[in-house]
Amino acid sequence: MDIPSIRLLLEATHRAVRSFVLQLEPAGGSPLDVAGVDLGVTTDEIVTMIREGRERYG
């Protein structure tokens, strides 16, 4: 779900805030968001691989 963020711009002096502006920015998402890859492996198979690795190397 794309939720726009709100950016608040303030113009301040040493005494008080003189003005402010609210701007809606389009939701861009994180640069770390990547599309999933279907490897044809079930969750149970992944858990089994992790357990075997821990037993072998842990």
JOPE-V663766 format. One line per field, one symbol per residue. phi: phi as a letter, one per 40 degrees, with the letter a starting at -180 (. if undefined). psi: psi as a letter, one per 30 degrees, with the letter a starting at -180 (. if undefined). burial: # if it has 24 or more other ideal C-beta (glycine too) atoms within 12 Angstrom, else .. Layout:
BEGIN
phi: ???
psi: ???
burial: ???
END
This chain:
BEGIN
phi: .cbccbbbbbbbbccaccaabbbcbccbgccccbccbccgbcccccccccccccccbb
psi: kjkklkkjkkjkafelkellkkkkkkkflkffklklkjfgkleeeeeeeeeeeeeef.
burial: ..........................................................
END
